[in-house]
Amino acid sequence: MNFKKLKTTFEFTRNLFTTGAISETSREVEVEICSKLPKGDHKIIVEYGMGHGNITREILKNISPTSKVYAFEVNERFCQHVQEEIQDGRLVIINDSAEHVRELVKENAVDAFIASIPFTFLSNEVGQKIIQDSYDMLSADGYYSQVLYTRFNYKKFVRIFDECSITKIPNIPTEYIYHCKKLSSHE
């Protein structure tokens, strides 16, 4: 294990209750969680739980030059790290909790949400608020994609979103990607 990976693992473990992870996401998760990103110009993407920016890089790789990413992260050190590592005018780093998305993202609609926040460590009220606010802000036919280590929270998403599916990524530990869609009102 190289020094950078060891340092990253230490940082994630030290912040386990805010990151919900002991290491960065795998390449397989990065690709799968971004698989539902919308194509086209002027798209608005919100990321919850930016961490060290692995998923952020994949989002930026998959969106147009005219699109924008609002990346939420509660850990100030992670925000500083990404600010230094990723120089991209489409990225807006927000050092705050996803529960404040309505106040901090003033776009008319969000085209997709990508999330890696640990619902296990959030109160039920905060978790429900984040899911409901995300649904309310999401444009029709948009996706909310979430990575978690368990299927336990799936019911919370099914209660709010119109369509939900789970993709299992057989890592150690196993990771699950929830893809949750908001349908157009005419469907």
N, C-alpha and C positions, 0 to 999 in steps of 0.2 A: 504494500500500500504506500503510495507516494505521500509526501508531506502535505501537499495541498488537500488531498482527499481526507487525510487524517485530521487536519485542522478543520475542515468542513464538517466532518462527522462529529468532532468534539463540539463545535459551535451549535449544531442542530440538537445534540444530546443535552447540552447545557440549557437550551431553550425549549425542551420537549413540550412543555405545557402551552407554549404559544405556537410552535411549529407543528406539533403533532407527529413529528418524524424524527428518525435518528440519522437519516442521510438524505441526500438529494434524490429527486425522482430519477427513475431509469429512462433511458432513451426511448424504450418501448412505450412508457407512460406518456412522455412528452409528445410523441407522434400521435398516439391514440386520443389524448385529451384535446388536441388541436384539430382532430379530423373533421369536426363539424363547424369549423370557422367559416363565416360567409366569405364568398368571393366578391370582388367588385371594389369600386372606389368609395372613399368617404365612409368607411365602416367604423363604428365605435365598439371597442372591446374593453371589458373590465376584467382584470385579474385580481383575485383574492388570494393572498398568501404568496407573494413574489419570491420569498426566500432569497437564494443566491442568483436567481434569474435564469435558471435552466429552461423552465417553461416559457418565460418571457421571451427568450431568444427564439424559441420555436414559434411563438405567436408572431413576432416581428418578421420572421422568415416567411410566414404564410399570408401576410396581409399586404395590401397595396401601399404604395408610397404616400397616398392621400388619407390613409386610415390612421386611427389613433388608439393607443392603449393606455388606460388608466390602471396602474398597478398599485394595489393596496398591500401594505406590509406594516405590522405593528412593531417589528424589531428595527430600531434605528440603525444598528450596525449593519444589518442586511441591506437597508436602504442606501447607506453610504457605499457599501461594497458594489451594489449594482450601478449606482451613479458613476462610480469610477470605471467599472468594467464595460458598461454598455453605453455607447455614445450614439444616440438615435433620437432625432427630433420628434418622432412619433410617440415616444414613451414619456408619460407623465407619472412620476413616482409620488405616491401619497403615503406618508408615514402616519397611518391611522387605521382604525378598525373597519372592517367591511360593514359593520352595523351602521356606519355613517355615510353609506354610499349615496343616499338620496340628497344629503346636504352638500356633498363634495363633488358629485358628477352632475353637471347642469345641462347635459345633452337632452334633446327631445326624446330620444330612444336609444337603447343600447342594443347592438346587433348580436352580441354574444358575451357570455360570462364564462371564464375559465377559473376554477377554484381548487385550491389545495389546503383549505383551512380545516382545522381539526374539530369537527362538530362534537366529538366525544368530550372535549374539554370546554365547550361552551354551554351556558345555561340553555334550557329548552326555549325560554323566551327569546334570547338573543339569536339562537339558531333559527327559530321560526321567523323572526323579523328579517334576518338576512335573506332567507329563502323567499319570503313574500315580497320584500322590496325588490329583489332581483326579478322575480316574475313580473311584477307591476311595471318595472322599467324596461323590460325586454320587448323588442319589436316582435310583431307577428312572424311566426315561422323561425324565430331565433332559438338558439340553444343555450342552456346552462349546463356546462360539463364540470364534474367534480371528481377528484380522486380521493378515495378513502381506503383504509385498511380493513374495512368490514362492510357487510351489507346491512348492518343494524339500523342505520339512519335512512335507508331507502324509503320507508313508509312516509317520512316527513316530506320527501320530494313528490311522491305519488299523490299525496293529498292536495298539492298545489298545482303541479304542472299537468298539462294535457296528455302528454306521452312521455314515458320514461323507459329506459333500457339500461342494462348493466353489461359491461365488458370486463371479464376477469383477466388480469395480467398475472401469470404464475411466477412471480418473483418471490424472494424471501425478504420480508413477509409478502404474502399475496396482496395485490392491490386491485381495487375495483374502480372502474370509471363509470360514473352515472352520467348518461346523456339524457337531459330533460328538455323537452320542447314545449314552446308556447305556440299553439295553433292560431291560425287566422280565425276571426270570429265567424266567418261563413262556413267553416268546416264542421 
